[in-house]
């Protein structure tokens, strides 16, 4: 599969996955089913960050790896 994530997206997904794992581990929601959902979401985020492919992006035809800033002078 072709990569469809930018390196910035990979970092954001990794940080969000770490935050979700911590929330699930420390049982923030006090609910087992919410804890399981948090673990599953974090696993999905980690896998997409590692393999640079987001299946949800594929469904909607988004390719964030090719999006670049135009030369407008705004940084």
C-alpha positions in Angstrom: 0.0 0.0 0.0 1.1 3.5 -0.7 1.8 5.8 2.2 -0.9 8.5 2.7 0.3 10.1 6.0 2.8 13.0 6.4 5.5 12.8 9.0 3.6 15.4 11.1 0.5 13.2 11.1 2.6 10.3 12.2 4.0 12.3 15.2 0.5 13.5 16.2 -0.9 10.0 16.0 1.9 8.6 18.1 1.4 11.3 20.8 -2.4 10.8 20.8 -2.0 7.1 21.0 0.3 7.5 24.0 -2.2 9.7 25.7 -5.0 7.2 25.1 -3.0 4.4 26.4 -2.3 6.4 29.6 -6.0 7.2 30.0 -7.0 3.6 29.5 -4.2 2.3 31.9 -5.1 4.7 34.7 -8.8 3.9 34.1 -9.9 7.6 33.7 -13.5 6.7 32.6 -14.1 4.1 35.4 -15.7 2.0 32.8 -14.3 -1.2 31.3 -15.9 -0.9 27.9 -14.5 2.6 27.5 -11.1 1.3 28.5 -11.2 -1.3 25.8 -12.3 1.3 23.2 -9.3 3.5 24.2 -6.9 0.6 23.9 -8.3 -0.4 20.4 -8.1 3.3 19.2 -4.6 3.6 20.4 -3.5 0.4 18.7 -5.1 1.7 15.4 -3.3 5.0 15.8 0.1 3.3 16.5 -0.3 1.0 13.5 -1.2 3.8 11.1 1.7 5.9 12.4 4.2 3.0 11.9 3.0 1.9 8.5 2.1 5.4 7.2 -1.2 4.2 5.9 -4.6 5.3 7.3 -7.5 3.1 6.1 -10.0 5.8 6.8 -8.1 8.2 4.6 -8.1 5.5 1.9 -11.9 5.3 2.0 -12.3 9.0 1.6 -9.5 9.4 -0.9 -7.3 11.7 1.3 -3.6 11.7 0.7 -1.9 13.9 3.3 1.6 12.8 2.3 1.5 14.8 -0.9 -0.1 18.0 0.6 2.5 20.7 0.5 2.4 24.4 1.2 2.2 26.7 -1.7 4.9 29.4 -2.1 2.6 32.1 -0.7 5.3 33.5 1.6 3.4 32.6 4.8 5.4 30.5 7.1 
